[in-house]
Amino acid sequence: MAKFVRSKLFVIPALLVLAVGLYALAGFWLVPKLIRSQATQFVATELRDKSLALGEIRFNPFNFQLDVRDIAISDRGKRMVALQRLFADFEAKSLWKRAWTFARVDLDAPYADTLIRPDGSLNLAELAPESDTPDAPLPHVWIEDLAVRRGRVDFADQSRSLQPRKVLSPIEFSLKNFHTTSGGGGFRLAASSDEGERFNWSGRLSLKPLASDGRFGIAALKARSVHEFFSDELPLQLSQGAFDLSGSYRFAIVPQAGMRLEATLPRITATDLGLRASGIDRDWVTLPKASLDNTRLVLHEQRLTIDALHVTGLKAELRREADGSLNLDRLLAPPTTASTAPATATPATTGAGDDWQFALGKVELAQADVAFEDRAVTPAVKFQLAPLALSTGGLSLDFSKPVAFNLQTTVNGVAPLTVSGEVVPDTVAAKLQVDVAKLPLLQVKPYLPDYPALQLQSGAVAANGTLTLQPEPAPGPELRFAGTATVTGFDLTEAANRRPFLSWDRLVAEGVDYTMAPDTLSIDTVRTTKPFARVIVAPDRSVNLVTLFGDAAPTGTPAPPAMASAPEMPIKIGRLLLDNGVMSFADLSIEPNFQANIQALRGSITGVSTVGGKPTKIDLDGHVINRFSPVEINGETNVAAYDQHTDVRMKFSNIELPIFNPYSGRYAGYAIAKGKLTTELHYRIDDRKLAADHHVIIDQLEWGQAIDSKDKVSLPIRLATSLLKNRKGVIDLNLPVTGSLDDPTFRVWPVVWQIIKNLLVKIVAAPFDFIGSLFKGAENAQFVDFAPGSAELPEASKTALAALAQGLADRPALKLDIPAGPALAADAAALTQQRFVAALATVNDGAAPDYATLERKDKLNLLEDLYRKELGHKPRPPETAQVAAEAGEDSTRKERKAARQYGETAWLEEQLRPRYQVDDNELVKLGQARATAVQEALLAGDALDPARVFLAGNQQAEVKDDKVRVKLELE
C-alpha cells in the first residue's frame, strides 16, 4: 500500500487531485474573498467617501462563471448605484482567441441614482477613477450575450431652474456578439419612465472604429418632461401633450474627418400639445395633432430637411397689448433665468461650412381656430379666425427667398377671408392676393374715425385685390392695394336720437389703387345703390352737418395754417355713379316742421380729384316728393379749388308749394293753398368771384288762411303776390347775386332773401311804378288830375290808363279801386262859377264871357242886366259915399269912379252867385262821373275784365296843385 502510494500511478493522480482540489478551493473560496477584498479596497482608496456593499459572491473555477449578488456603492450612506445580480460566463477560449471572451453576461435589476448638481457636475463621474494612461487602447473583449433586466435609473438635474426628476424603469438591454475590436455587435434597449414614456433603441455598435447604426423610437414622451429638462433653452412653456417619433440613424467617428451622423425620421408626431409663455397660467396655443414628415439630419453637413409639417386643430390666443406689443413676442422671447450665465461674445465665424442648411418642403395647417384680441384700440376688438387653413411652399434659412402660401379662414363666423401669394421673410416684402367678404363694420369700428355724435348701426365690407408690401429702402410705396372694395348695408345714424344720417344699400369701388408712404388713393369707378343722406336744421337752427362733425369756426375766422409735415392725401375718383338715391332735408326750427326729399337721385360725378387738374363734371337728376317734380343738377367744379372755378346749374321743376307751408306761415303770415315752384339756379365762381343767377317761377300761387307769426314780414303779401303774377298766374323772378368769397360777411342765400324783401317793399310801396316797369306809361296812371268841377279825362291820363289796363290784364289777380265819392268844395266853387258864367251868357247874346278878363265897366253892365233879369227890377246898390270916402280925399275923380264900380260889382256878385250854387247831389254825380270816366278809359280796349274794376263810393278825390286828384288803389 505504501509502495502503491509512493508509486507514480498514485502520486501523479493524487497530485492532480490535490491540485484540482487546491484549484477548486482557490476558485470557490479564495476568489470570492479576493474579489470582495480587492473591490472593497479599490472603492475605499480610489473612490473618495464612497463605500461598497457586496452580497454573496460565487465563482466556478471550472466553467469560469461568476455570480455576485446585491452590489451597491453608496455616498455617505446614500445609495448611488446598485445591482441585484451580476453573472458573467467567461470563456476559456479567451486564451487562444487573444480576447476576453464572455459567453454570457447578465445584469439583473441594476440601479443608478443619477444627479447633475447645480454646478453642472455629474455625481456618477465620481465613480470613474482617474487613469494614468487615458489614451491606452481598449482591451480586446468579446461578449457573446449581454443582458440587462429590470434596470432602473433615478435621474435629477439640479442645474436646471425647474430641477426636473425622472425615473426610468424598467430598463431592458441586450448586446449580442459584441467586440471591442472591429465589427462591434448588435444591441437592443427598451426603457419606460414612471409616466409611461417609452424608449426603444436597436442596432449595431462598434468601438473600433466608433460607429453605430440602427433604429430608435420614443413613444408618449410628455411635453411637460421636455419643458422641465429644457426650460432654460426653450422660449416657451410646454404645459401638456406628448411626442412620438421613430427613425433610423448612422453614426461614425472617421479619422481625419471627425464625427458623422445621419438620421432619418419618417414621422415626428405631437398630440394635445399646450404652449404658454413663462409665468402664464393658461395655454395660448394648443395643438391637438402636429407631425413632421420625413425629417433628415446630416450633422456633418449641417443639413436638416423636412418634407412637410402638418398641424390639425390648432387653437391660439393672440393679443396686441395697449402698448402695441404682441403676446406672441412673449411666447417666443428668449428665456431669462437667474442661473443663465452672461453671454460671452465670440468671434464670428465665416465660411459655408459654418452655415446650417434647412429646408421644409411645405406647411399645412388645417381646422385651426385663432382668437385675436386687439387692446391697442378702445374698446378692445376681438376676431375669431375659424376654421383656418394655411399651406406654404418651401421654407429655408435663406430668408431672402420668397415663400408662397395660401390662407383661408372665416372671420368671426361671417366673413370669408383668403390670402395667397409670396412673402420674403427677410424684408417682409410681399405680393398677396386678398379676398375678404361680408366683414361687419361694427367689428372693426374702433379702427374707423371716431365721431361721438354719430353711431354706426350696420354695414359690411368686402375687398378683392392685390396687396403689395415693399419696405424701405426698396423704391416705390411701402404698401399698395389694387383691386375692388364693396360696402353693403351701410347705416350711420345720429347718436342722440338714432335719426338716419347716411346710408346706402351697396357701394362698389372698382379699380382701387391705394398706396401708403407716399399716401395716395385712386379709384376708377364708385357705384352707389340707394344712397341716403339727411341734412337737418335743429330747433336751435344749427345744422347737423356742423354739429355732427365738430363745431365750425366763427364767421371770418381764418383757418389754421396747414402743417407742412402732414399733407393731405391726394384722392382721385374717375366716376361716382349714383342710383336711386335720396337726399333728405328737414327743418325742425319751425313749427310745424318742414321736410322734403330729393328722391330717385341718379347720375354721375366724373373726374373727382383733390389735386386739381381737370374740373369735375356733375350730371345728376331726380325728383322732389314724386316723379312729377324733377330735379336736374349739372355742371363742373374744381374739387381741389372750387373757389377758383365752379360752374353749376340746378333746376327744380313743378314742386308743390304747400310743402313750404311751415316757412310761408312763419315768414309770410299765410299758409299756401296751392301753387307750384320751378327754380333755375346758376352758380359761377372764377378766381373767388361769385356770380349767381336765381330764376324763380311760381305758378298759380294762392294764399290760404292767415297764420299769426311774430317773424312774418310787415308787408301786404297778398298785394305783392297779385302784382307779381302775370295774366297766366305766374310769378317770374330773376335774382342775380354777385360777390367775393374773400368777404367774410358774404353769404349767398341771405343776400337772395334780402333782394326778395327789397323787391317786395318796392313793389308794395309803388305798385304802379312796378307795373310801369313792365308796361310803359302805366306808372303815370295811379293819379288822375281833373280840373275842378270837371269830369273830363285829361289826354295824358287816357294814355296812362290804357297802359295800366294792359298791365292789369297781365296781372289778373289784381283788383282796382276808383274813388267815386262826392266831389270836393273846390268842385262846388268851380260848378257855381260855371253856372254863373252860363247865366251871364243869357244876357250876352248867348256867348259865355271870359268873366275874369272883362273890363270893370263891361263886367258891371253884365251883372246889372243879369240882376234885372233874375229879380225883375233895377239893382239898387247901397250908397257909395262910404266907398268913395275910403278911396281917400286926395283920390282923383277917376279913382273914385273905379272904387264905386268895384263896390257895385262886388255887391251884385254877392246878390247873384247864391242863386247858382250846387247842392250835394250834384257833387255826388260829379264824383261818380269822374270815376266812370276813368273806368271807361280802362275798359276801352276790352283787355281788362270789368269785374276787376271797382267804383269806391267811400273814397274821395283830393286837391293837388289846383287840381282835383283821383288816386287809384290796387288790391
Order of alpha helices (4+ residues) and beta strands (2+ residues): alpha-alpha-alpha-beta-beta-beta-beta-alpha-beta-beta-beta-beta-beta-beta-alpha-beta-beta-beta-beta-beta-alpha-beta-beta-beta-beta-beta-beta-beta-beta-beta-beta-beta-alpha-beta-beta-beta-beta-beta-beta-beta-alpha-beta-alpha-alpha-beta-alpha-beta-alpha-alpha-alpha-alpha-alpha-beta-beta-beta-beta
